[in-house]
Amino acid sequence: MRARAAAIPGITVIVGEEVKTTGGDLICLFLDEAIPPGLSPAETIARARAQGALVGIPHPFDRYRGSVGAAEDEIRALA
């Protein structure tokens, strides 16, 4: 947040975080406040969207990292 407030004109600072949910990781961009870890994917997405954030699924097909993408049915339900 401090970086965004101190941004040089012409440079856009995007505030975001990778959030660990109960169903895997999600990337949330354009946040105004942090989202706590340990929530369900649906609750994490709801909190991010309430801030007008963009939500993405990092490394969705990497079976060695904790991504929501590891559960294909969950991706379909969230989509």
Secondary structure, 3 states (H helix, E strand, C coil): CHHHHCCCCCCCCCCEEEEEECCEEEEEECCCCCCCCCCCHHHHHHHHHHCCCEEECCCCCCCCCCEHHHCHHHHHHHC
